[in-house]
Amino acid sequence: MNQFDIIIIGAGVMGSSAAYQAAKSGHKTLLLEQFDFLHYRGSSHGESRTIRATYPEPYYTQMVIESEKLWKETELEIGYKVYFKTQQLDLGPKESSSLVAVIDNCEKQLNRYRILDREQANECFSVEIPDDWIAVVTELGGVLKPTKAVAMFQTLAIKHGAVLKDKMEIVDVETDEDRGGVLVSSRLGEKFRGKKCVITAGAWVSKLVQKVSNGRVILPIQPIETTVFYWKIKQGKEIDFTIGAGFPSFASCGEPYIYGTPALEFPDLIKIAIHGGRGCDPDKRTWGAAVGGAEGTAKLVGYLKEWIKSRFGDRINWEDGPVMTQSCLYSITPDEDYIIDFLGGEFNEDVVVAGGFSGHGFKMAPVVGQILVDLAIGGTTAAAQRAEEIKHFKVGRFEGNPGGNVKHFGDQVRLR
Ligand SMILES: Cc1cc2nc3c(=O)[nH]c(=O)nc-3n(C[C@H](O)[C@H](O)[C@H](O)COP(=O)(O)OP(=O)(O)OC[C@H]3O[C@@H](n4cnc5c(N)ncnc54)[C@H](O)[C@@H]3O)c2cc1C
């Protein structure tokens, strides 16, 4: 039987980043994926993810600052770009509690940020906002290329000696009574022996963890099917929405929370979408756009049309609706904070679980990969060293407290 120092289950961005970190640190590493590598059925595929430091929660800002450094270092190692930097623009009503928290956080943690009023926002970014709105501009922003970035981590993991296997659905992880560590079993009967194991199974993580822990651990993670919309930029205005012209990645606080990235992946198209979706079973997707079928989709598109018309006027063709859509999965926790913790029980610190990245995990993958490997290899000692960093991500926060971590600003995700 194959013997590894660390076995990682799930080759999305988190598992692939962890595999790279583990192999690079000299650990004999195995990465297992149920589908093909770089498949489109999870959360880490596609053309763009935003990186931004403008979080209302101070602990995420700190993680993004660290992650940005690691994205750049990893790009240098692979020799091509996955991170396209631009500014980040956050918009919203002056009194929006999440925007107020973002500004507070910028003040404490970011060297450079600016607050723009209606006129300044229009002058700098040609974006229209109401009189009672403001815009916050920060330097740490931009676009990450998801599929390309996952491929980068996998390639580098192989380069550092990791073994990668796809079409390998894992159905169980047990303690190895004879030798210590864990035994990992696939649906087709293959078995792998590992001193340590990391489970990064995305929208499938609750199912797998429930099985592995014999029902002891139920992670409150809701898989959500979400849809990304691309809109046509009007002829003659294409350049305005590019990074080269200074166009930012952006988010609009409030209800609904709307986000977008500069025109980059498809010529003359811009991604503008809503942070939200509909609850689903990841194995029984509808691939539709919204709760409530055609009527729900029309309502969702209606919000976006109104928002685009108000912010960008006639520079984007909102009238005819989106020209392209892509479906993707979120894994949402009740407080939208991640889950990164030991599985405990009979596994003690031999199995680490990471999931519930709640639609905002991609940018953090480099630092999450490091944390996962540290916890798996270093156990309680590593957890003590990283105590401050990981204290918000413990599974135990939901015990007798279904809402999890208390937030001082409104929820952002609604089922749509
Ligand atoms: C539309 C959309 C937009 C987003 N925008 C942003 C953004 O702008 N910025 C940002 O930071 N984040 C964003 N995110 C979130 C980010 O993409 C996710 O947080 C991140 O990709 C989660 O990665 P993951 O590795 O946990 O999950 P996944 O990518 O789903 O990977 C989990 C993997 O585990 C595999 N697996 C599951 N069960 C098993 C098993 N039993 N055996 C073997 N393999 C298994 C799955 O097949 C899958 O490949 C967005 C997400 C979506 C969907």
The ligand as an SDF file (V2000), in Angstrom:
LIG
                    3D

 53 58  0  0  0  0  0  0  0  0999 V2000
  -19.0840   32.3070   -8.8040 C   0  0  0  0  0  0  0  0  0  0  0  0
  -18.0900   32.3770   -7.7090 C   0  0  0  0  0  0  0  0  0  0  0  0
  -17.4100   33.5490   -7.4900 C   0  0  0  0  0  0  0  0  0  0  0  0
  -16.4770   33.6440   -6.4880 C   0  0  0  0  0  0  0  0  0  0  0  0
  -15.8040   34.8000   -6.3330 N   0  0  0  0  0  0  0  0  0  0  0  0
  -14.7990   34.8600   -5.4560 C   0  0  0  0  0  0  0  0  0  0  0  0
  -14.0060   36.0220   -5.4140 C   0  0  0  0  0  0  0  0  0  0  0  0
  -14.2410   36.9740   -6.1630 O   0  0  0  0  0  0  0  0  0  0  0  0
  -12.9740   36.0450   -4.5360 N   0  0  0  0  0  0  0  0  0  0  0  0
  -12.6910   34.9950   -3.7180 C   0  0  0  0  0  0  0  0  0  0  0  0
  -11.7290   35.0970   -2.9370 O   0  0  0  0  0  0  0  0  0  0  0  0
  -13.4300   33.8820   -3.7370 N   0  0  0  0  0  0  0  0  0  0  0  0
  -14.4780   33.7820   -4.5940 C   0  0  0  0  0  0  0  0  0  0  0  0
  -15.2230   32.6580   -4.6720 N   0  0  0  0  0  0  0  0  0  0  0  0
  -15.0010   31.5760   -3.7070 C   0  0  0  0  0  0  0  0  0  0  0  0
  -13.8680   30.6500   -4.0700 C   0  0  0  0  0  0  0  0  0  0  0  0
  -13.8690   30.3510   -5.4350 O   0  0  0  0  0  0  0  0  0  0  0  0
  -13.9930   29.3970   -3.2000 C   0  0  0  0  0  0  0  0  0  0  0  0
  -13.9870   29.8040   -1.8340 O   0  0  0  0  0  0  0  0  0  0  0  0
  -12.8870   28.4100   -3.4260 C   0  0  0  0  0  0  0  0  0  0  0  0
  -12.7480   28.1040   -4.7870 O   0  0  0  0  0  0  0  0  0  0  0  0
  -13.1790   27.1220   -2.6320 C   0  0  0  0  0  0  0  0  0  0  0  0
  -12.2060   26.1610   -2.9600 O   0  0  0  0  0  0  0  0  0  0  0  0
  -12.2510   24.7080   -2.3470 P   0  0  0  0  0  0  0  0  0  0  0  0
  -10.9620   24.0810   -2.7370 O   0  0  0  0  0  0  0  0  0  0  0  0
  -12.6310   24.7610   -0.9140 O   0  0  0  0  0  0  0  0  0  0  0  0
  -13.5010   23.9830   -3.0660 O   0  0  0  0  0  0  0  0  0  0  0  0
  -13.5900   23.2770   -4.5080 P   0  0  0  0  0  0  0  0  0  0  0  0
  -12.9730   24.1120   -5.5350 O   0  0  0  0  0  0  0  0  0  0  0  0
  -14.9950   22.8670   -4.7370 O   0  0  0  0  0  0  0  0  0  0  0  0
  -12.6990   21.9970   -4.3370 O   0  0  0  0  0  0  0  0  0  0  0  0
  -13.1390   20.8710   -3.6110 C   0  0  0  0  0  0  0  0  0  0  0  0
  -12.7240   19.6570   -4.4100 C   0  0  0  0  0  0  0  0  0  0  0  0
  -12.9360   18.4970   -3.6200 O   0  0  0  0  0  0  0  0  0  0  0  0
  -13.3550   17.4650   -4.5000 C   0  0  0  0  0  0  0  0  0  0  0  0
  -13.9990   16.4250   -3.6990 N   0  0  0  0  0  0  0  0  0  0  0  0
  -15.1460   16.5380   -3.0060 C   0  0  0  0  0  0  0  0  0  0  0  0
  -15.4410   15.3800   -2.3880 N   0  0  0  0  0  0  0  0  0  0  0  0
  -14.4440   14.5180   -2.7020 C   0  0  0  0  0  0  0  0  0  0  0  0
  -14.2170   13.1510   -2.3790 C   0  0  0  0  0  0  0  0  0  0  0  0
  -15.0620   12.4580   -1.6170 N   0  0  0  0  0  0  0  0  0  0  0  0
  -13.1110   12.5350   -2.8810 N   0  0  0  0  0  0  0  0  0  0  0  0
  -12.2410   13.2270   -3.6690 C   0  0  0  0  0  0  0  0  0  0  0  0
  -12.4270   14.5390   -4.0270 N   0  0  0  0  0  0  0  0  0  0  0  0
  -13.5210   15.1720   -3.5320 C   0  0  0  0  0  0  0  0  0  0  0  0
  -14.3060   18.1980   -5.4300 C   0  0  0  0  0  0  0  0  0  0  0  0
  -14.5710   17.4790   -6.6010 O   0  0  0  0  0  0  0  0  0  0  0  0
  -13.5620   19.4900   -5.6670 C   0  0  0  0  0  0  0  0  0  0  0  0
  -12.7070   19.4010   -6.7860 O   0  0  0  0  0  0  0  0  0  0  0  0
  -16.1960   32.5220   -5.6580 C   0  0  0  0  0  0  0  0  0  0  0  0
  -16.8740   31.3300   -5.8650 C   0  0  0  0  0  0  0  0  0  0  0  0
  -17.8080   31.2460   -6.8880 C   0  0  0  0  0  0  0  0  0  0  0  0
  -18.5220   29.9520   -7.0970 C   0  0  0  0  0  0  0  0  0  0  0  0
  1  2  1  0
  2  3  1  0
  2 52  2  0
  3  4  2  0
  4  5  1  0
  4 50  1  0
  5  6  2  0
  6  7  1  0
  6 13  1  0
  7  8  2  0
  7  9  1  0
  9 10  1  0
 10 11  2  0
 10 12  1  0
 12 13  2  0
 13 14  1  0
 14 15  1  0
 14 50  1  0
 15 16  1  0
 16 17  1  0
 16 18  1  0
 18 19  1  0
 18 20  1  0
 20 21  1  0
 20 22  1  0
 22 23  1  0
 23 24  1  0
 24 25  2  0
 24 26  1  0
 24 27  1  0
 27 28  1  0
 28 29  2  0
 28 30  1  0
 28 31  1  0
 31 32  1  0
 32 33  1  0
 33 34  1  0
 33 48  1  0
 34 35  1  0
 35 36  1  0
 35 46  1  0
 36 37  1  0
 36 45  1  0
 37 38  2  0
 38 39  1  0
 39 40  1  0
 39 45  2  0
 40 41  1  0
 40 42  2  0
 42 43  1  0
 43 44  2  0
 44 45  1  0
 46 47  1  0
 46 48  1  0
 48 49  1  0
 50 51  2  0
 51 52  1  0
 52 53  1  0
M  END
$$$$
